[in-house]
Amino acid sequence: MKNFLQDDIFKLVSEKADAKAQECYVIGGYVRDCLLKRVSKDIDIVVVGSGIELASAVANELGSGSSLAVFKNYGTAQVKFQDIEVEFVGARKESYQSDSRNPIVENGSLEDDQKRRDFTINALAICLNKNRFGELIDPFNGLVDLKNKIIRTPLDPSITFSDDPLRMMRAIRFAAQLEFYIEEKTFDAIAANKERIKIISKERIVDELNKMLLSKRPSIGFELLDQSGLLQLILPELYALKGVENKDGKGHKEIFKHTLAVVDNLAAHSDDLWLRWAAVFHDIAKPQTKQYDKKTGWTFHNHNFIGEKMIPGIFRRMKFPMNEKMKFVQKMVSLHMRPIALSEDEITDSAVRRLLFEAGDDIEKLMMLCEADITSKNPEKVKKYLANFKLVRQKLKDIEEKDRVRNFQPPISGELIMQTFNLQPCAQVGDLKMAIKDAILDGIIPNEYEAAYGFMLQKAKEMGIV
């Protein structure tokens, strides 16, 4: 705490607050993270009085290297200095109406402000005024909860979550990020108020899901979402993966648990948010494609292709970005079975070329997803799969170096085909271009202009174009 409290920015805030005879405290997440020895650059200052006035005084002192943003409607102001952001707000008390999470705000004391905080570990405050500099104000035993790794609300959790249902998501997100335990009464209140999540915007929910998914073990958060009843309301497609069906004494593995294992496996090797979402959704279509055959047992044929088609609908409903991020997740879901098939069969150059072409620059991420998809409890089986994937990786490297297939464009363009054969845009042009591309990917001709041009002339004759 000593280094944190002696930081120049706090000294400056202290001086300006004392000059204005204002009580001021650093509060919330910064204090929590400091005590947990976690890095945090976002500082919240609560002022008994006008937070905007104190922010203005601090910004003026910092000079041209700082910026000030004032939000009069909310009574807040933000000062940015280098890579530090300091949020100033006047101490306040809040009341809520049942149809909105936006509170009715009144000026209040520090005690009022701490009461409105979501969790005891976020209600910790440290005084910055000179005569009490460094004093910890902890009316709800947040320090004890921090040491015991407990998430608990300062006031009645049912009222806390009913007033602002987003706090239910935040409780689960903090449990995942910090690997804390949600106190029983607090968790029961989440389950009791789960339907209230419907008044929260999808954008807010997704923001919490993203933070949860970026934690060290995202499965913690998804399991708590399931246990609380929120998962079924937020991501019904993921909830549908739960359960095991048995026929003739044969059962398939629980897809939900498998999915969480894949996400955790991937999280150990990549912090790419959208690759992690691809892991969440990679088997999303298995419930729709599940079939049982007495000879072969349970199958999920084409679940990767059906899953690819499901992604836009999920992204649209959840207000995920409908851009290249969605297309990337689609690609990963669609292709995630391909390297597995290569690892089980004899690896042909043609199959590798096609995978390189379709995966493009995302081939390494696809391989990471596929390796994470190995969740067998049999160590020999895992060892075998990983060894096979190693062979696939080497083959991918060799083919790419030799044939330059990744992201390639066939050396013969549609325009050249039309000029050569005096054609207008038509299906024949596309068919001929596709034939050239397939010939390169199948290794019939090299990825070179002369070979492709000769193939084009020959193929055009076969197609009756000339």
ZIDAHU-V939685 format. One record per residue. N is the residue number from 1. RES is the residue in one letter. PHI is phi as a letter, one per 30 degrees, with the letter a starting at -180 (none if undefined). D_LAST is the distance of its C-alpha to the last C-alpha in Angstrom with 1 decimal. Layout:
N&RES&PHI&D_LAST + N&RES&PHI&D_LAST
This chain:
1&M&none&82.3 + 2&K&e&84.2 + 3&N&d&81.3 + 4&F&e&79.6 + 5&L&d&82.7 + 6&Q&c&83.3 + 7&D&d&79.9 + 8&D&e&80.2 + 9&I&d&78.4 + 10&F&d&80.9 + 11&K&d&83.8 + 12&L&d&82.6 + 13&V&e&82.1 + 14&S&e&85.6 + 15&E&d&87.2 + 16&K&d&85.6 + 17&A&d&86.5 + 18&D&d&90.1 + 19&A&d&90.4 + 20&K&c&89.4 + 21&A&h&91.6 + 22&Q&c&88.6 + 23&E&d&88.2 + 24&C&b&84.8 + 25&Y&b&83.1 + 26&V&d&79.9 + 27&I&b&78.8 + 28&G&i&76.1 + 29&G&e&73.1 + 30&Y&d&74.1 + 31&V&d&77.5 + 32&R&e&76.0 + 33&D&d&73.4 + 34&C&d&76.0 + 35&L&d&78.3 + 36&L&d&75.4 + 37&K&h&74.5 + 38&R&c&71.0 + 39&V&d&69.5 + 40&S&a&69.5 + 41&K&c&69.1 + 42&D&c&69.5 + 43&I&c&73.2 + 44&D&c&74.8 + 45&I&c&78.2 + 46&V&c&80.3 + 47&V&c&83.0 + 48&V&d&86.0 + 49&G&k&85.6 + 50&S&d&82.8 + 51&G&d&79.9 + 52&I&d&78.3 + 53&E&d&81.4 + 54&L&d&81.5 + 55&A&d&77.8 + 56&S&d&78.3 + 57&A&d&81.2 + 58&V&d&79.3 + 59&A&d&76.2 + 60&N&d&78.5 + 61&E&d&80.2 + 62&L&d&76.8 + 63&G&i&75.8 + 64&S&d&72.4 + 65&G&d&70.9 + 66&S&c&71.1 + 67&S&b&69.6 + 68&L&b&71.2 + 69&A&b&69.6 + 70&V&c&71.9 + 71&F&b&71.3 + 72&K&d&74.3 + 73&N&d&73.3 + 74&Y&c&73.5 + 75&G&i&76.4 + 76&T&b&74.4 + 77&A&b&73.3 + 78&Q&b&71.2 + 79&V&c&71.9 + 80&K&c&69.2 + 81&F&b&70.4 + 82&Q&h&68.1 + 83&D&c&66.5 + 84&I&c&69.3 + 85&E&c&69.3 + 86&V&c&72.7 + 87&E&c&72.9 + 88&F&c&76.2 + 89&V&b&77.4 + 90&G&d&80.8 + 91&A&e&82.4 + 92&R&b&81.8 + 93&K&c&82.4 + 94&E&b&79.9 + 95&S&b&79.9 + 96&Y&b&77.0 + 97&Q&c&76.1 + 98&S&d&74.4 + 99&D&c&71.2 + 100&S&a&70.3 + 101&R&c&70.3 + 102&N&d&71.3 + 103&P&d&75.0 + 104&I&d&77.8 + 105&V&c&79.1 + 106&E&b&82.7 + 107&N&d&84.3 + 108&G&a&85.9 + 109&S&c&87.5 + 110&L&e&85.9 + 111&E&e&87.0 + 112&D&e&85.2 + 113&D&d&82.1 + 114&Q&d&82.3 + 115&K&d&82.7 + 116&R&d&79.5 + 117&R&d&77.5 + 118&D&d&75.2 + 119&F&b&76.6 + 120&T&e&79.7 + 121&I&d&77.8 + 122&N&c&76.4 + 123&A&c&79.8 + 124&L&d&81.3 + 125&A&b&82.6 + 126&I&b&84.2 + 127&C&d&86.5 + 128&L&c&85.7 + 129&N&d&89.0 + 130&K&e&91.2 + 131&N&d&94.2 + 132&R&b&92.1 + 133&F&e&89.2 + 134&G&j&87.4 + 135&E&d&89.2 + 136&L&d&87.0 + 137&I&c&87.3 + 138&D&b&86.3 + 139&P&d&87.8 + 140&F&c&85.5 + 141&N&h&85.8 + 142&G&d&82.2 + 143&L&d&83.1 + 144&V&d&84.3 + 145&D&d&81.0 + 146&L&d&79.1 + 147&K&d&80.9 + 148&N&c&80.5 + 149&K&h&76.8 + 150&I&c&77.4 + 151&I&c&75.6 + 152&R&b&78.1 + 153&T&d&78.6 + 154&P&d&81.7 + 155&L&c&82.6 + 156&D&e&82.1 + 157&P&d&78.5 + 158&S&d&77.9 + 159&I&d&78.8 + 160&T&e&76.8 + 161&F&d&73.6 + 162&S&d&74.2 + 163&D&d&74.7 + 164&D&b&71.6 + 165&P&d&69.3 + 166&L&d&67.0 + 167&R&d&69.8 + 168&M&d&68.9 + 169&M&d&65.5 + 170&R&d&67.3 + 171&A&e&69.8 + 172&I&d&67.0 + 173&R&d&65.1 + 174&F&d&68.2 + 175&A&e&68.9 + 176&A&d&65.5 + 177&Q&d&65.7 + 178&L&c&69.3 + 179&E&h&69.4 + 180&F&c&72.4 + 181&Y&c&74.0 + 182&I&d&74.2 + 183&E&e&77.8 + 184&E&e&78.2 + 185&K&d&79.6 + 186&T&d&76.9 + 187&F&d&74.1 + 188&D&e&75.7 + 189&A&d&75.6 + 190&I&d&71.9 + 191&A&d&71.4 + 192&A&d&73.8 + 193&N&c&72.0 + 194&K&e&68.4 + 195&E&d&67.6 + 196&R&d&68.6 + 197&I&d&65.4 + 198&K&d&63.7 + 199&I&d&65.2 + 200&I&c&63.6 + 201&S&d&60.3 + 202&K&d&57.3 + 203&E&d&56.9 + 204&R&d&60.4 + 205&I&d&59.8 + 206&V&d&56.5 + 207&D&e&58.4 + 208&E&d&60.9 + 209&L&d&58.3 + 210&N&d&56.5 + 211&K&d&59.8 + 212&M&d&60.6 + 213&L&d&57.3 + 214&L&d&57.8 + 215&S&d&61.1 + 216&K&d&61.7 + 217&R&b&61.6 + 218&P&e&59.8 + 219&S&e&60.7 + 220&I&e&64.2 + 221&G&d&63.2 + 222&F&d&60.9 + 223&E&d&63.6 + 224&L&d&66.1 + 225&L&d&63.8 + 226&D&d&63.5 + 227&Q&d&67.3 + 228&S&d&68.2 + 229&G&j&65.9 + 230&L&d&63.9 + 231&L&e&60.7 + 232&Q&d&60.2 + 233&L&d&60.6 + 234&I&c&58.4 + 235&L&b&55.6 + 236&P&e&55.7 + 237&E&d&52.4 + 238&L&d&54.1 + 239&Y&d&57.3 + 240&A&d&55.3 + 241&L&d&54.6 + 242&K&d&58.4 + 243&G&j&59.8 + 244&V&b&59.2 + 245&E&c&58.6 + 246&N&c&59.9 + 247&K&b&59.0 + 248&D&h&60.5 + 249&G&i&62.1 + 250&K&c&58.9 + 251&G&b&58.3 + 252&H&d&55.5 + 253&K&d&56.5 + 254&E&d&57.5 + 255&I&d&54.4 + 256&F&d&56.5 + 257&K&d&58.5 + 258&H&d&55.5 + 259&T&d&53.8 + 260&L&d&56.9 + 261&A&d&57.0 + 262&V&d&53.4 + 263&V&d&54.2 + 264&D&d&57.4 + 265&N&e&55.6 + 266&L&d&53.0 + 267&A&d&55.7 + 268&A&d&57.3 + 269&H&b&54.3 + 270&S&b&52.7 + 271&D&c&54.1 + 272&D&d&50.7 + 273&L&e&51.5 + 274&W&d&48.0 + 275&L&d&47.5 + 276&R&d&50.8 + 277&W&d&49.7 + 278&A&d&46.6 + 279&A&d&49.2 + 280&V&d&51.1 + 281&F&c&48.1 + 282&H&d&46.2 + 283&D&c&47.5 + 284&I&d&48.1 + 285&A&c&46.1 + 286&K&d&47.9 + 287&P&e&50.4 + 288&Q&d&47.5 + 289&T&c&45.7 + 290&K&d&48.8 + 291&Q&b&48.9 + 292&Y&b&51.3 + 293&D&b&50.6 + 294&K&d&53.4 + 295&K&d&51.6 + 296&T&c&49.7 + 297&G&i&52.1 + 298&W&d&51.0 + 299&T&b&47.4 + 300&F&b&45.7 + 301&H&e&42.0 + 302&N&i&39.6 + 303&H&d&42.6 + 304&N&d&40.7 + 305&F&d&37.8 + 306&I&d&40.4 + 307&G&d&42.5 + 308&E&e&39.7 + 309&K&d&39.5 + 310&M&d&43.3 + 311&I&e&43.6 + 312&P&e&42.7 + 313&G&d&45.3 + 314&I&d&48.0 + 315&F&d&47.3 + 316&R&d&47.5 + 317&R&d&50.7 + 318&M&d&52.4 + 319&K&i&51.3 + 320&F&d&49.6 + 321&P&d&47.2 + 322&M&c&43.9 + 323&N&b&41.9 + 324&E&d&40.5 + 325&K&d&43.6 + 326&M&d&42.7 + 327&K&d&39.0 + 328&F&d&40.5 + 329&V&d&42.8 + 330&Q&e&39.9 + 331&K&d&37.9 + 332&M&d&40.9 + 333&V&d&41.7 + 334&S&d&38.1 + 335&L&c&37.8 + 336&H&d&41.4 + 337&M&d&40.9 + 338&R&d&38.0 + 339&P&d&40.2 + 340&I&d&42.7 + 341&A&d&40.2 + 342&L&d&39.2 + 343&S&d&42.9 + 344&E&c&43.5 + 345&D&c&40.5 + 346&E&d&39.3 + 347&I&d&37.5 + 348&T&c&33.9 + 349&D&e&32.0 + 350&S&d&29.2 + 351&A&d&31.7 + 352&V&d&33.4 + 353&R&e&30.3 + 354&R&d&29.5 + 355&L&d&33.1 + 356&L&d&33.1 + 357&F&d&30.0 + 358&E&d&31.5 + 359&A&d&35.1 + 360&G&h&34.4 + 361&D&d&37.6 + 362&D&c&39.5 + 363&I&d&39.2 + 364&E&d&42.8 + 365&K&d&44.1 + 366&L&d&42.2 + 367&M&d&43.8 + 368&M&d&47.2 + 369&L&d&46.8 + 370&C&d&45.9 + 371&E&d&48.9 + 372&A&d&51.1 + 373&D&d&49.9 + 374&I&d&51.8 + 375&T&b&55.1 + 376&S&d&56.3 + 377&K&d&60.0 + 378&N&d&59.4 + 379&P&d&59.6 + 380&E&d&57.9 + 381&K&d&54.9 + 382&V&d&54.6 + 383&K&e&55.0 + 384&K&d&52.2 + 385&Y&d&49.8 + 386&L&d&50.5 + 387&A&d&50.0 + 388&N&d&46.6 + 389&F&d&45.7 + 390&K&d&46.8 + 391&L&d&44.3 + 392&V&d&41.5 + 393&R&e&42.5 + 394&Q&d&42.4 + 395&K&d&38.9 + 396&L&e&37.7 + 397&K&d&39.3 + 398&D&d&37.8 + 399&I&d&34.2 + 400&E&d&34.5 + 401&E&d&35.8 + 402&K&d&33.2 + 403&D&c&30.0 + 404&R&h&31.0 + 405&V&d&29.5 + 406&R&e&32.1 + 407&N&i&30.7 + 408&F&d&27.6 + 409&Q&c&24.6 + 410&P&e&21.2 + 411&P&d&20.6 + 412&I&c&17.2 + 413&S&d&17.9 + 414&G&d&16.3 + 415&E&d&16.7 + 416&L&d&14.9 + 417&I&d&11.8 + 418&M&d&12.1 + 419&Q&d&12.9 + 420&T&d&10.1 + 421&F&c&7.3 + 422&N&h&10.0 + 423&L&c&10.7 + 424&Q&c&14.2 + 425&P&e&16.1 + 426&C&a&15.1 + 427&A&d&15.3 + 428&Q&d&11.7 + 429&V&d&12.7 + 430&G&d&15.8 + 431&D&d&14.5 + 432&L&d&12.3 + 433&K&d&15.4 + 434&M&d&17.7 + 435&A&d&16.0 + 436&I&d&16.5 + 437&K&d&20.0 + 438&D&d&20.8 + 439&A&d&19.8 + 440&I&d&22.2 + 441&L&d&24.9 + 442&D&d&24.7 + 443&G&i&25.1 + 444&I&d&22.0 + 445&I&b&21.2 + 446&P&d&23.8 + 447&N&d&23.9 + 448&E&b&22.8 + 449&Y&d&20.3 + 450&E&d&19.1 + 451&A&d&18.7 + 452&A&d&16.9 + 453&Y&d&14.4 + 454&G&d&13.8 + 455&F&d&13.5 + 456&M&e&11.0 + 457&L&d&8.5 + 458&Q&d&9.5 + 459&K&d&9.6 + 460&A&d&6.2 + 461&K&d&5.3 + 462&E&d&8.5 + 463&M&d&8.0 + 464&G&i&5.5 + 465&I&d&3.8 + 466&V&b&0.0
